[in-house]
Amino acid sequence: SERLGAVVEGVDARHVDAAGVAKLLDAVRAHGVVVLEGQNLSRAEQVAFTEALGDVVVLPPSFEGKDPEPRGAASGDGVAAAAPPWAR
């Protein structure tokens, strides 16, 4: 049976070259969802990675400051699970 999504291991999103970006985009087209395991990106690194994948969509000002922060990151437990504001 077909499954939705793929997990990619061993990729550092901070250092993906053009060939790596092409492979990731191919994986997204093939699987719909791609999870890169083991990433701990700053906001700037996340934006840079997103820019490498294509056009960045800038949210309207009404979204400013309302994006989910990783839970657990401040405690240093290495857990970075994003939660919607109503789940905090």
PLY file of the C-alpha trace (Angstrom):
ply
format ascii 1.0
element vertex 88
property float x
property float y
property float z
element edge 87
property int vertex1
property int vertex2
end_header
0.00 0.00 0.00
1.11 3.59 -0.59
2.11 5.68 2.38
2.14 9.39 2.90
5.49 10.87 3.81
9.14 9.97 4.03
11.77 10.34 6.74
15.20 11.60 5.68
18.14 10.89 7.97
21.66 12.24 7.89
20.87 15.61 6.31
21.93 18.87 7.95
19.47 21.48 6.69
22.04 24.21 7.39
24.41 22.80 4.75
22.28 21.46 1.88
23.74 22.07 -1.59
21.79 22.44 -4.85
21.88 18.68 -5.52
20.54 18.01 -2.01
17.75 20.55 -2.47
16.79 18.89 -5.76
16.63 15.48 -4.04
14.51 16.87 -1.19
12.09 18.52 -3.62
11.85 15.25 -5.58
11.05 13.46 -2.31
8.33 16.00 -1.50
6.78 15.49 -4.94
6.95 11.71 -4.55
5.76 11.45 -0.92
3.86 14.66 -0.17
5.57 15.13 3.20
9.25 14.89 4.07
10.58 14.89 7.63
14.23 15.79 8.18
15.23 14.12 11.43
17.52 15.69 13.99
17.22 19.36 13.02
17.68 22.14 15.56
17.54 25.31 13.47
17.44 28.91 14.57
14.79 31.04 12.90
17.45 32.52 10.58
18.68 29.04 9.61
15.11 27.89 8.99
14.45 30.87 6.72
17.72 30.25 4.83
16.78 26.59 4.33
13.28 27.57 3.19
14.74 30.09 0.72
16.92 27.32 -0.73
13.76 25.28 -1.41
11.96 28.06 -3.27
9.94 31.21 -2.76
9.35 32.17 0.85
5.81 33.11 1.79
5.71 36.06 4.15
2.78 35.92 6.54
0.67 39.04 7.03
1.35 41.21 10.09
-1.67 39.69 11.87
0.43 36.50 12.33
3.46 38.32 13.77
4.59 36.84 17.05
1.94 34.11 16.96
4.05 31.31 15.51
4.55 28.33 17.83
7.78 28.15 19.81
9.41 24.77 20.36
8.39 23.27 23.68
11.24 21.95 25.78
13.95 23.87 23.93
14.42 26.34 26.80
14.78 23.52 29.32
17.62 22.00 27.32
15.99 18.58 27.12
16.51 18.50 23.35
12.79 18.13 22.67
11.53 20.62 20.11
7.87 19.89 19.42
5.89 22.80 18.06
2.49 23.26 19.64
-0.33 25.55 18.62
-0.97 28.45 21.01
-4.17 26.90 22.40
-2.29 23.74 23.46
0.18 25.53 25.74
0 1
1 2
2 3
3 4
4 5
5 6
6 7
7 8
8 9
9 10
10 11
11 12
12 13
13 14
14 15
15 16
16 17
17 18
18 19
19 20
20 21
21 22
22 23
23 24
24 25
25 26
26 27
27 28
28 29
29 30
30 31
31 32
32 33
33 34
34 35
35 36
36 37
37 38
38 39
39 40
40 41
41 42
42 43
43 44
44 45
45 46
46 47
47 48
48 49
49 50
50 51
51 52
52 53
53 54
54 55
55 56
56 57
57 58
58 59
59 60
60 61
61 62
62 63
63 64
64 65
65 66
66 67
67 68
68 69
69 70
70 71
71 72
72 73
73 74
74 75
75 76
76 77
77 78
78 79
79 80
80 81
81 82
82 83
83 84
84 85
85 86
86 87
